[in-house]
Each structure stands twice: as structure tokens, then as C-alpha cells.
């Protein structure tokens, strides 16, 4: 049995980061599929890349701000 119990807040943070990665990739894949089936190449792939980049970075900034505001204060020993 492990000495330390798992930290579920840390696990939730990692899942949120994985979600950001999926948010960046999914619009590109959707754009590629639309290009293939409808013959709109390369416009929906480009649009999907832009939407994925903007959406993913926006979510990443929001997560980092939330993480910074909810992080426990560091002790003086850790700051040095």
C-alpha cells in the first residue's frame, strides 16, 4: 500500500491539460475530414487549425490562471 494517498486535484489538472490537447487537435481533424468529403481543400483544415489554436491557448491560459489562484502558498524555505 502506498505511503501517500493520490492527490486528486493534481490528477484533475493533468486531465484538464489533456483536454486542451484534444481541443487543439479535434478541429484540425474535423477540417481534414470536411476537406476530404466535400472537396473544400485546404480551407477547412486551415480554419480548424486557427480555431484549435485560439481555443486551446485560451483554455490553457484560463487553466494556468486558475492554477495560480488556487495553489497553496509556498513556505519561506521553498521560496529561497
SULFEN-V855813 format. One record per pair of residues at least 6 apart in sequence whose ideal C-beta (glycine too) atoms are under 6 Angstrom apart, sorted by the first residue. I is the first residue (numbers start at 1). J is the second residue. D is the distance in whole Angstrom. If there is no record, write none. Layout:
I & J & D
I & J & D
//
This chain:
16 & 63 & 5
20 & 56 & 5
20 & 59 & 5
20 & 60 & 5
23 & 55 & 5
23 & 56 & 5
24 & 52 & 4
24 & 56 & 4
27 & 48 & 4
27 & 51 & 5
27 & 52 & 4
28 & 48 & 5
28 & 49 & 5
28 & 52 & 5
30 & 48 & 6
31 & 44 & 4
31 & 45 & 4
31 & 48 & 3
32 & 45 & 5
34 & 44 & 4
35 & 41 & 4
35 & 44 & 5
35 & 45 & 5
//
